[in-house]
Amino acid sequence: MARSHHRHKKHHPQQPRAVTPKSKRKAAPVFAIFLGVFGLGIGYFAAGIPALVVGAILGAAIGYIIGHNLDKMAVKK
């Protein structure tokens, strides 16, 4: 009876996949949306409509800056 654990596995050569800029997702928009929604929630619980708008704008701006810096650090590696 054949014992499959003694057989050599067949390796099929594959072309290395090049990561294109379009297939790689950027972190800046993701962080901007996430922190924008977070700032929206803080503004809602803080005061009212003016604080809601300011919280969303500040959260999105801070999220964009954090995401942009993460993208720059990922390119360096």
C-alpha positions as CSV (number, residue, x, y, z in Angstrom):
1,M,0.0,0.0,0.0
2,A,1.3,3.5,-0.9
3,R,2.5,5.7,1.9
4,S,1.8,9.3,0.8
5,H,3.9,10.9,3.5
6,H,7.0,9.4,1.9
7,R,6.4,10.9,-1.5
8,H,7.9,14.2,-2.5
9,K,5.5,17.1,-3.0
10,K,5.4,18.6,-6.4
11,H,6.3,22.3,-6.4
12,H,5.0,24.4,-9.3
13,P,7.0,27.5,-10.1
14,Q,5.1,30.7,-9.8
15,Q,5.9,34.2,-11.0
16,P,6.5,36.7,-8.2
17,R,3.6,39.0,-7.7
18,A,4.4,42.6,-8.1
19,V,2.4,44.9,-5.8
20,T,0.9,47.7,-7.8
21,P,0.0,51.0,-6.2
22,K,-3.7,50.4,-7.3
23,S,-4.0,47.1,-5.5
24,K,-2.4,48.5,-2.3
25,R,-4.9,50.3,-0.1
26,K,-3.9,53.5,1.5
27,A,-4.3,54.1,5.2
28,A,-5.0,57.9,5.0
29,P,-8.7,57.7,3.9
30,V,-9.5,54.8,6.2
31,F,-8.1,56.7,9.3
32,A,-9.8,59.9,8.1
33,I,-13.2,58.2,7.9
34,F,-12.8,56.3,11.2
35,L,-11.6,59.3,13.2
36,G,-14.2,61.6,11.5
37,V,-17.0,59.3,12.8
38,F,-15.3,59.2,16.2
39,G,-15.1,63.0,16.3
40,L,-18.8,63.1,15.2
41,G,-19.7,61.0,18.2
42,I,-17.6,63.1,20.6
43,G,-19.3,66.3,19.2
44,Y,-22.7,64.7,19.6
45,F,-22.1,64.0,23.3
46,A,-20.3,67.2,24.0
47,A,-22.7,70.0,23.0
48,G,-24.8,70.1,19.9
49,I,-24.8,70.8,16.1
50,P,-21.8,73.2,16.1
51,A,-19.6,70.8,18.2
52,L,-20.8,67.9,16.0
53,V,-19.5,69.6,12.8
54,V,-16.3,70.8,14.4
55,G,-15.6,67.3,15.9
56,A,-16.1,65.6,12.6
57,I,-13.8,68.0,10.7
58,L,-11.1,67.8,13.4
59,G,-11.4,64.1,13.6
60,A,-11.1,63.7,9.8
61,A,-8.1,66.0,9.6
62,I,-6.2,64.2,12.4
63,G,-7.1,60.9,10.9
64,Y,-5.8,61.9,7.5
65,I,-2.5,63.2,9.0
66,I,-2.0,59.9,11.0
67,G,-2.8,57.8,7.9
68,H,-0.6,59.8,5.7
69,N,2.3,59.3,8.1
70,L,1.7,55.6,8.3
71,D,1.7,55.4,4.4
72,K,5.1,57.3,4.4
73,M,6.5,54.9,7.0
74,A,5.3,51.8,5.0
75,V,7.1,53.1,1.8
76,K,10.4,53.4,3.7
77,K,10.5,49.8,4.6
